[in-house]
Amino acid sequence: MAGKTIAEKILSAKSGQDARAGDIVVASLDLTYSHDGNRPLAMELLESMGTAKVWDPAKYILFLDHHPSPNAVSAAAHTKLRAFARAQGVQLYEMGDGISHVVLPERGHIAPGDLAIGSDSHSCTGGALAAFTTGVGSTDMAAAMATGQLWMRVPETILVRCTGILPRGVGAKDLALAIAGHIGADGANYAAIEFAGPTIDALSMDGRFTLTNLAIEMGAKAGLIGTDAVTEAWLDGRLKRPWSHLNADPDAVYAQIVDIDAATLTPRIALPHNVDKVVAIEDLVRTKVHQVVIGTCNAARSSDLAEAARILEGKHIAPGVRLIVTPSSRDTMVASMQSGVLATLVQAGAVIATPGCSGCAGGCHFAVPDVGENIVSTANRNFKGRLGNAESFIYLASPATAAASALTGWITDPREYAA
């Protein structure tokens, strides 16, 4: 019999059956988590099921990451979530601790081979650690909180095989956008995507998280990367429990294989209002920029902020441009303070926001643009109205492109500033 993909291996282990693509399994969960962007809805649904307690308080985590209490409604929701956490004895990450998808791996909550679900579509981020992490709705989350299990169809897997060395000035976000443009916004519906090949092997963990985070923008159920020495080094000191390396079998069966030659890539931009509407930056007509956002769970880790700081060091953003920098987590913010990166960004004219989702979702009520304004963002979504104004325009780009664009006031090729 043929070998297995990473998704098939994990769902086999968690269901106790020989699971193959297309099978329906009932799998045991290692972790569940929710955030304030969904309000206390999952908690209310849990109560409506007649269940008083979370099945395992050690395996459910709450985050206050989407709404830094911008209004009374948000404050009331936070009060309910804090009360629920105290009553249930579950861990709560407070405002300013950071974005769930970033904090969970950073703080050692996710290990290779885990099966985890979150009440947010970008829960697929953890797949960079060879964990099957995926987003679910509030009803499924409530059922999982009550039982510790989830039923699902084992997804087919698309292998994205990347070869070649990324050129100077081209990073993981450019690669991710290039892949999204190739596969399309619904090209991987309900599939898992495995990212593999020499290009992926050479990426840092920060870059790998950027890739898996964007998997949902291609319709994928999960984004996965096998483990290696890079994974092992990153997990050292973070993970307090035993783990084993996990990779697909050499003879695993894939629904599709997509080959990407990374050596030929140039910086990429996703045009409004679709993530897969991707163009090479050199093909973009000169475009005025009003606001730049370097933040979100896609590309605002320490290395992303450092990349922006290298471009902006000793310089100042263009007149009329607003630069919003939102570290993805408290750990990222502290590291960037200690390294001098945040000081460099502030001196260049940046406004530093509370670690979390500010600058990504309009519901945060932060940095909402005016009618007709253009925003360059390192986020994962540029849908109409995403930042709270349906008459503004969001262009997705790498931290380097974002920083270069803030510097000039126009969407700018970062390669002329790359070291």
N, C-alpha and C positions, 0 to 999 in steps of 0.2 A: 504493500500500500504506500502511496505517496506520502512524503513528509508533510509537516504542518507549518503554517504561518505563525507569527507571534500571536495574533489574535486567537487562532485556533488552539494554540498551546495554553494560553491563559484561561480561556473559557472551558477547555477540557478539565484543567486542574480545579477550577472553581465550581464546576458542575458535577464532577465525578463521573463524567462519561466521555467517550471518544468523540468529541465534538468536531464537526466539519462544517464548512461554509454551507448555509442553508438550514442547518439543524436548529430546532428550538430547544433552549436549555433554561433551567432554573439554576442560577448561580449564586453562590454565597459571596457577600461583599466584604471587602477589607476596610472600606472607608466610605462615608457619605458626608456631604457638606452642603450648606446653604448660605446665602448672603441676604443682605437687607434690600437688595434690588427687587426681590420677590415678596417683600413685606413678610409678615408672619404667616403667609398662606399655607405653607406645608405644615406648620404647627397646628393651624386651625383644622386642616384636613385630617391630621393625625387624631385630634380630639373627636372629630365627627365619626371616625371609625370605631370609637369606643375604646381606644388604646390610650392608657394613661402615661406610659413610659416608652422611651426610645429603647430599642432592643438591646443595645450595648452603648452606654454613654461614652466609652472610650473610642468608639468608631463613628461618632457624629461630631462635626465641628461647625460652629457658626462664625460668620464674618460680617463685620460692619465695614464694608469696603466701597459700596456704590454711592452712598449718600452721606457726605460729611455733615449731616444735620443742617441742611440749608433752609428748612422751614419746620413749622410745628407738626405737620403730618409725619415728616421723616423722624422727628424727635420722638413722637409717640410710638412709631414702629420700633425704634431702637429700644425704648423702654420695655416694650413687650418681649423683644428678643433677649434682652438682658435678663428679664424675669424668667423666661423659659430656660435659659442656660443655667441659672441658679437652681431652679426647681428640678431640672433633669440631671444636673451634675455634669454637663457637657462643657467642653472647652469653647471659649468665645475669644476671638481676636477682635480687638477694639478698633475704633476709628484711628487711622494713622498707622496701624500695624501693616497695612498693605493689602494688595489684591490676592484673593484666595488662591488663584491659579499659580501665583508666584510664591506665596508664603508656604504653601503645603510642601513643595519639594525642598525649599530652603530650610525649613524647620524639621525635616526628616519624617514627614508624615506619609510619604509615598516611596515604595520600594519596587524594584523590578519584579514583575510577575503579579503585582497587585491588580485587583479589580476595584475601581472606585467610581462613584458617580457624584456629580454636583448639580445643583439646580441652576445651571448656567451653561450655555452652549460651548463656551471656551474651556470647559473642563477637560477637553481633549489635550490640553497643554502637557499634562503629566506623562503623556505617552513618550516623551523624549527619554524617559527612564525605563522604557520597555514595560510600562504598566498600561493596562487597558483602562483608560479614564475617559469618561463620556458624560455628556449632559443629559438631563431628563427633566420632564415637567414636574410641577408641584405635586400632582396626584401620585405619580410613580415614586417621587421622593418620600411622600408620606407613607406609602406602602412599604418602602425599603426601610424607613426609620422604625416601622413597627415590627418587621420580620427579619431584617438583615439579608434579604434575598431580592433578586430581580430576575424576571424572565426576559429573554431576548432571543432574537434570531442571530445566529453566528454570522457575521458579515463576510462577504467575499473580500478579498484583499487586492488592492492595486499596488504594485511595486513601482516606486519612482526611483530610478537608478541614476545617480548623479556622478559624472566623471569630470575630471579636469580641475585645475586650480582656479579659484575665484580671482579675477584680475584685481589690481590695485584700485581701491575706491568702490569696489563692489562687495556687498556683504550678504549675510544670511537673509535679511529682509528682501533684498533684490532677488535672491534665489527663490524665496517663498512666493513673491509676487509673480515671478516668471512661471513658476509651476502652476499657480492659480490661473494665470492667463491661458496656459496650455490646456489644463484639465477643464476649466470652466466652473461656474458657480454651482452647477448641479451635476457635474461630470462624475462625481464619486458618491452619489446619493446612497446612503446606508452602507457604504463600503468602509473598510479600514484602509488607510494608506500607510504603507511601509516606506520610509525614506532610507535609502542605502547607497553604498558606493564610496569610492575614495574621497569625493568632495565632502560627504557627510562625516566620514572618519576624521577629516581634518578640522571640522567645526568644533568650536568650544561648546560647552553645555548651554551657554546663553543663546548661541546661534541655533542650537537644536530645539530649544524651547520655542524660539520664534517660528520655526518650521511647523512643529506639531500644533502650535496654537492656531495657525491659519488653516488647519485641515478642515475645520467645520465650514470655512468659507468656500470649500469645494464640495460641500454636501456630505462630508465623511462622518461616520460614526466615531472614528478614532484616528489619531495619527500616531504612528509608532516608529521608534528607532531602537535597534538592538543595542545591547550593552558592549562595552569595550574598556580599554584602559582609561579613556577620558571619563566615562561614567564612574568607574571605580575611584578615580582621584577626586571627583566632585563629591561623591557620597561619603568619602572618608571624613569622619568627624561629625557628619550630619545625621547619618542613619544609625540608630542604636539597636537595631535588630539584625539577625543574620539575613543574608540575601545571596542569591545565585545569579550568575550571568544567564542571560536569556536572549536567544537569537532564533530566527527562522531556520528551518532545516534547508540544506542545499537543494533538496528536491521538492520543496514546497510548491503548491499549485497556486498560481495567481490568475485572477480574472483578466488582468491587463498589465502590461509592462510599459512604462513610459520612460524613455531615455532623455536625459538633459545633459547637454555639454556645457558645464559651468564656465569653462574657459572662454566661451564666446559671449558671455553675458556682459551687458553694460548696466548702469543704474536703471531701475525700473520705477514707473509711476502708475498707480491705479487711478484712472480718471473718475470724476463724479458720474453717476452715483452707484457704480457697481465695482465690487472688489476684483472681478475678473476682466475688467475693461483696462487691460494693462498695455502700456506702451514703453518703448525705450525712451529715456529722457532726451536723447538727441533728436527724437522725432516730435517732441512737444513744442508747440508754438509758444513763444515768449508769454509767460503768464504772471501777472501781478500777484503778490502774496500780501495778505493783510494780517494773518495770524499763523503761527507755527506752534504745534503741540508735539513735544517729545515726552511721551508717557504711554500708559496703558499696559496691559498684560502681554502685549506682543513684543515691544521693543523699548523697554525703559529700565533694563537691568544695569548693573554697574558698568559693564563694558559699553553699553549703548550710550550712557551719559558721558563716559570718558571719551568716546568717539566724537560726540558733539563738541565737547570741551576742547579737544585738540584743534578743531577747525576754528573755534571762536576765541581761543586764547589770545589775549592781547588786542582783541578787536571789539567792536560794538555792533549790535544789530542795526539794520537800516532804519532810518527815520520812518515812522508810521507803521512799523511792524511790531506786533506783540508776540513775545516768545514765552510760552507756558511750558514749564518743565515739571512733570509729576513723577517722582521716583516710584517705582512699582512696589516697594516695600520699605518698612522701617530699616531693615538691614541694609538695603541698597542706599538709603538716604545717609545712614551713618557712615558706611564705607566711602561714599562720595564726598561727605564732609571731611573725613580724615585724610583722604587723598588730595584734597584741594579742588576737586572737580566742581563741586557746587559753588565754591567761591568764584571760580573761573566763569561759570555760567551766569552767576548773579552780576559780576562785574561787566559781563557782555550785554547785560540788559534783561536777563531772564527773570520771570516771576516764578517762584518755587511754590508748588501746591502741596497739599497734604497727600502723603502716600495713599494711593487708592485709585479709583476709576475716574477721578476728575479730569476733564478734558477729553473723555472718550464718549460717554453717554450724556445726552442732554438732560436727563433726569437728575444729574448731579447739580444742575443749575450753576455751573461754573464755566467761565470763559465762553459763554454763548455768543456766537458771532452775529453781526448785523446783516441785514438784507444785502445780497449781492457780493458778500465778502468771500474771498478764497482762503482756504485753510490748508496748509501742508501738515500732515499728521503721521506719526509712526504707529497709529492705531491699526486695528484689523478690520474696521468697517467704515464705509463712507456713504451709507445709505442716506437718502434725502431726509433731512430733519434729525440725523443722528446726534448732532451737537445742540439740538434745541431750536434750530431755525431752518425750516424747510426751504428757505430761499437763500441759503448759503451753499458753498461748494467745497467739498472735502477731497483733497488729493492725498493718497496714501504713498508713503515713501520711507526710505531708510533713515536712521538717525543722522547719517552723514549728509544726505540730501536735505533733510529738514534744517540742519544747522547752516549749511551753505545758503539755503534759500532765505533764512532769517537774516543772514549777513548781507545779502544783496538786495532783498526786497522782491526778487523774482524767483520762480522755480529754477534752480541752478544745479548744474552737473557738479557733484562734489569732487570729481577726480582732479580738478585743478587745485584743490585744497588738500588732497590726500597726501599723507607723508610717504 
